[in-house]
Amino acid sequence: MRNETVLILAIVIFSLVIGSKSPEFFTLANLFDILRSSFVQLLFALGVLIVIISGGIDVSFPIVGIFAGYTAVVIMQKFELDGESLLIPIVLAIVIGTLLGGVNAIAIAGFGIPTLIATLGTAGIFRGLMLTLIGSSFISDIPIALDQFSTADLVKFESAAGTLVRLHVLVIPITIITILISLILSRTLFGRSVYALGGGVEPTRRLGISVKGTQTKIYLLAGALSGLAGILYVSLQRKANPYDLAGSELDIIAAVVLGGASIMGGYGTVFGTVLGVLFINLIKNNLVLLGVSSSWQRAAVGALLVIGITLQAISESRRNKRRRALSEGEVDSNE
Amino acid sequence: MLATQTAEYSVRNIVKSFGGAKALAGVSMSVSAEEVHCLAGENGSGKSTLIKIMSGVHAPDSGLITLAGKEFTHLSPRQAVNEGVQVIFQDFSLLPNLTVAENIALPTNILNSSRFIGKKETKKIAEEALGHIGVDIDINSPLLETSIASKQLIAIARATNLGVQMLFMDEPTTALTRKEVKKLFEVVDQLRKRGVAIVFVSHKIDEIQEICNTITVLRNGEVVAEGLMSDFKAKEIATAMTGSEIATSRIAPLLGKNPRTLVELEKLTSKNTFDDVSFSISEGEIIGLTGLLGSGRTELAEAIFGQYPVDAGSIKVDGKEVTLNSPEAALASGIGYVPPDRLTQGLFLEQSILRNIVAVGLDRQRSRWGSISKKKLAKIGSSWISELRIKTKNPSNPVSSLSGGNQQRVVLAKWLSINPKVMILNGPTVGVDVGSKREILEIIRDRAQAGMAFLLVSDDIPELVQICHKVLVIRHGKISKEFIDNQISESAIYKELN
């Protein structure tokens, strides 16, 4: 069975279980809430997906995100930029995210440092720089446009039961970005180079693909996505807290791995990642409805990550067995 | 896109050093279109350096490269591809996670600098390329699930797609069965007829003689022999490669009178893999086991080592029936097993000779407290170094300081140090050059003389002929023929196999 199919089944089963315990689960309001809490995570996850397909791992993205989001707000205030503009802070955050991604690219493509160590190191550096040079205080009066954007709803009405049903306008740009990343991965030379890199560095180099060039593009793109995610997070939360997002790497990496991306590189799809993010959010937001204390959330997500990787290992060893049987069978049938 | 008939691809007086060590000391070689040229030589003779120079990976220190009339002092990888030079590496350089179609089409996309890649276009490119060399492989299946023989053909298809005019094939037959080698040779011959100059790198002398028209032999970075293939005898090629006469005649060590039977298989059966297998191995005996891939030979060897389930029949060790359901049980009964890749890849190059030798047997050297005495290890290591005549001044030098043949002795010492009564070696000389092979066979002979029994599972018929007291041929899981002593000959075994 394909990974995506398994995940869809898991989502359906989990939904039925929760739905049977609490009827408010199957409401439009709840569905939209899950979507809303998934936007930022999905952006992070898409960056992580690209990195993981290429055979790397990135643990710096939450810091890159909050660094970009927080710094953009600080810059807006310090230079008294137009608070009515939504575009300025978003562009600022994307630029900052891309720059930080560039630092990762220098460490990984330039110096050849293993990706986990490189991003672990840069995460520490970025965090330290942000807290000492940019600021360490909580900002609650974020620019007006960002603040208002948190309630920019595409659909908004009161349901028969009297609850407020809201679908955030972000659903449109996030969908477009998701489709775009999917097309980049499947239909461009860059995208296929990412998969090639995950399949093997040496063969990729011999194909004439620039390994360093591809890696640089990957970490710049991941940085840009993290920057965007960071500023949207600030906007949706209506506050800029430099201590936020730290620790969220567990959720995101778990989502991407559950979505079928191989931690060894070479495999992974955008569709799987979307399902993975939805699944993780479903679990996190609704464990309470099952009577599980919220303090168990992290344990649950951690367990899912381990289960996801175990499933990958099992299917990998099955594939090896089948391959062995197959290659020997071929010889037999030729005789 | 293919070359004109008279096209020549040559190098003149190529010199290349790496940090003072001369890898190539003035090598010249010339290959024409419509020719399969053999590039032979032991490991470290400079073959791969020459390939890398002609494919643009390394720049030579001096010398001239001529490709179809154009002269170069050095090439970039891109230039080499543009001039039609392609290399099929031993590992094929294919990407396991992509489909067959993508593996063939991706380099073409890169060459054309196309930024966007269509699925239809990819399939079209792949189908055309495979059709070009007359092979039928499912292009939609992941490369991971194709056989090694198919991968080889896919790599060739990919090269033809890039307008190949000169094709290097680095030991292409290493992991192929006879049947697959035949198919490969058909494709190679077809390419040759279409005007491609092919350089075939191989250790297997019988195969070289079958497919190649001309030959260049390298030793220590110099050309030591060249000319028409038909002017060379097998023995002369081997001599040129190693620089010394190599005995290829049958020298099976003498068996003692009434040797003690060590292991006896009786009607050993495992569903769907092997069936009703009976034979025995005595002290000092060397038995060869051969058969096509998928014939059940590896499974049988693994079963004797307790790694493969047995459904019926029995195994007796020293006359007593034993249940071998785990490698530990087999080792305890005195049966050792070395899988195919271990002998050729089993060294920690930067670790000392001593440590390499004792690496396998570490478990048995543990004291009651779980600690390991360095003195004891040094003693064991030294005794093997003298026993196997490993030439070194200091056992704590890294293995990488040894010559190839001596490294091979270290590998064997490592496995022999567990001192089994019966040693099963699966593919002991796969991918090993002529000189190292001689070393391995010599050590096996030595040990057999000292009483150790061997079961050699191998594809390499000449090697079995050289050393075995008995050769068993397995077909569809059954022992179809047993050759003893002077019945053993290459032709008889090949006939039984095909």
Chai-1 contact restraints between the chains, C-beta under 6 A:
chainA,res_idxA,chainB,res_idxB,connection_type,confidence,min_distance_angstrom,max_distance_angstrom,comment,restraint_id
A,R187,B,F116,contact,1.0,0.0,6.0,A-B,restraint_1
A,R187,B,I117,contact,1.0,0.0,6.0,A-B,restraint_2
A,T188,B,F116,contact,1.0,0.0,6.0,A-B,restraint_3
A,L189,B,N109,contact,1.0,0.0,6.0,A-B,restraint_4
A,L189,B,R115,contact,1.0,0.0,6.0,A-B,restraint_5
A,R192,B,I117,contact,1.0,0.0,6.0,A-B,restraint_6
A,A196,B,L95,contact,1.0,0.0,6.0,A-B,restraint_7
A,G199,B,L95,contact,1.0,0.0,6.0,A-B,restraint_8
A,G199,B,P96,contact,1.0,0.0,6.0,A-B,restraint_9
A,G199,B,N97,contact,1.0,0.0,6.0,A-B,restraint_10
A,G200,B,L95,contact,1.0,0.0,6.0,A-B,restraint_11
A,P203,B,S93,contact,1.0,0.0,6.0,A-B,restraint_12
A,P203,B,L95,contact,1.0,0.0,6.0,A-B,restraint_13
A,R206,B,S93,contact,1.0,0.0,6.0,A-B,restraint_14
A,L207,B,P107,contact,1.0,0.0,6.0,A-B,restraint_15
A,G208,B,I110,contact,1.0,0.0,6.0,A-B,restraint_16
A,G266,B,N97,contact,1.0,0.0,6.0,A-B,restraint_17
A,Y267,B,N97,contact,1.0,0.0,6.0,A-B,restraint_18
A,R323,B,E145,contact,1.0,0.0,6.0,A-B,restraint_19
A,S327,B,S147,contact,1.0,0.0,6.0,A-B,restraint_20
A,E328,B,G294,contact,1.0,0.0,6.0,A-B,restraint_21
A,E330,B,S147,contact,1.0,0.0,6.0,A-B,restraint_22
A,V331,B,T177,contact,1.0,0.0,6.0,A-B,restraint_23
A,V331,B,L293,contact,1.0,0.0,6.0,A-B,restraint_24
A,V331,B,G294,contact,1.0,0.0,6.0,A-B,restraint_25
A,D332,B,G294,contact,1.0,0.0,6.0,A-B,restraint_26
A,N334,B,K179,contact,1.0,0.0,6.0,A-B,restraint_27
